[in-house]
């Protein structure tokens, strides 16, 4: 085995990256995705643990997590144990994606002032050599981006001809992928707020490391970094628009808390790198390239999904959630999508991806896009006629889709949202009216709804506010549901279901009158 190249020479300032939540809860003891585990009990590749749990074990995110300096001794022991018990090319940890994330995390940890042993440095070089022959061109998307980022990190951390080759290879991939993966409005092309936050972290990390190795990087990559720096503000703006007033992301497509750094952590990281704070969002933010709209009329925030489900060739993180929405009032989430608590191939994964798990309309009990397996999609809903307007104090968004075109009559779902200073009105229409159609509105677990006379009700918010609810259509009912804000977590909530009558249904929330009492 060839020795590791010499270390690169830095002449910049390393900025602390965005920290994750700590996942190392004791020496050799882990907490991932709501599950505990330990090296003593499970080793590094126990098949009794879900594959995503094992992936997380091999990422080494805790090296750069919150208060990581307090766990340095644990980290040193963990790296040494990994090198001994994970021979090159063997096991889950050597798959390209966890290899890529681990390379970056080990380098970040070293650049923060920690010392990698000679054995760890040798392993890091071997991991990078292994990765260069196994780049995930077959998956593309965030996997290929992570591969390229790892090559850039290793190519700068080490010196010499081999390292320069890694750097060149990483930069070639990034030059190809940036225009593809970052849309003109700043959104990551898979249209998941969670994966967008991860992509923003990637870009900030690339800016950080290339500035740190400025004298090495700038002769061949300075112009490329300038492009990355120009992408950061629109990516920040997109994340801000797709977040609720509580500071956390909305749930469209695969999304959950605790996987990517929180938006506030990413904003602080950008600030440390010298990026200007974001300006306040306008009352209407129309992310036209992505297909999402944010309407804000204090104290209400509405986020509407009028988007394609994702890239045609990469729909793995897509949900059948077209024309769903999320809504906050007085800083409290009120209407939500159900979130994501697991990957894999099981029935629960399919259910969470399905239309019935989202605040939108089902026709004939079908999914609007044909989600199947764990990460596959057949026929896809296509948004039709999306528009966002403002008139006489009303903010309006309107869109349709053809996701039910395989059903007899080729029915189309149209939805209009109307937001004023004291009301939200959601109007649904399915035409032609040949099938049973139902509108679902999932309530945040902190919100309580009492429904009387099957048409009127009162929403009670945790802040003490009460909101009038008026339903038009068929006989409204309440169902039990679950909300999944984190992987491995299910929280009971309530779903308001309004059947469409003659192809029509309407929900109105009204809060000004209630607040006067």
Secondary structure as GFF3:
##gff-version 3
##sequence-region A 1 517
A	DSSP	beta_strand	24	26	.	.	.	ID=ss1
A	DSSP	beta_strand	29	32	.	.	.	ID=ss2
A	DSSP	beta_strand	35	38	.	.	.	ID=ss3
A	DSSP	alpha_helix	39	42	.	.	.	ID=ss4
A	DSSP	alpha_helix	51	59	.	.	.	ID=ss5
A	DSSP	three_ten_helix	61	64	.	.	.	ID=ss6
A	DSSP	three_ten_helix	68	71	.	.	.	ID=ss7
A	DSSP	alpha_helix	72	85	.	.	.	ID=ss8
A	DSSP	three_ten_helix	92	94	.	.	.	ID=ss9
A	DSSP	alpha_helix	96	111	.	.	.	ID=ss10
A	DSSP	alpha_helix	118	132	.	.	.	ID=ss11
A	DSSP	alpha_helix	141	157	.	.	.	ID=ss12
A	DSSP	alpha_helix	161	181	.	.	.	ID=ss13
A	DSSP	alpha_helix	193	212	.	.	.	ID=ss14
A	DSSP	alpha_helix	214	241	.	.	.	ID=ss15
A	DSSP	alpha_helix	263	272	.	.	.	ID=ss16
A	DSSP	beta_strand	284	287	.	.	.	ID=ss17
A	DSSP	beta_strand	292	297	.	.	.	ID=ss18
A	DSSP	beta_strand	300	305	.	.	.	ID=ss19
A	DSSP	beta_strand	325	329	.	.	.	ID=ss20
A	DSSP	beta_strand	332	336	.	.	.	ID=ss21
A	DSSP	alpha_helix	347	353	.	.	.	ID=ss22
A	DSSP	three_ten_helix	355	357	.	.	.	ID=ss23
A	DSSP	beta_strand	361	363	.	.	.	ID=ss24
A	DSSP	beta_strand	371	372	.	.	.	ID=ss25
A	DSSP	beta_strand	376	377	.	.	.	ID=ss26
A	DSSP	beta_strand	383	391	.	.	.	ID=ss27
A	DSSP	beta_strand	394	401	.	.	.	ID=ss28
A	DSSP	beta_strand	412	419	.	.	.	ID=ss29
A	DSSP	beta_strand	423	431	.	.	.	ID=ss30
A	DSSP	beta_strand	437	443	.	.	.	ID=ss31
A	DSSP	beta_strand	448	452	.	.	.	ID=ss32
A	DSSP	beta_strand	456	460	.	.	.	ID=ss33
A	DSSP	beta_strand	466	472	.	.	.	ID=ss34
A	DSSP	beta_strand	477	483	.	.	.	ID=ss35
A	DSSP	beta_strand	491	499	.	.	.	ID=ss36
A	DSSP	beta_strand	504	510	.	.	.	ID=ss37
A	DSSP	alpha_helix	512	515	.	.	.	ID=ss38
###
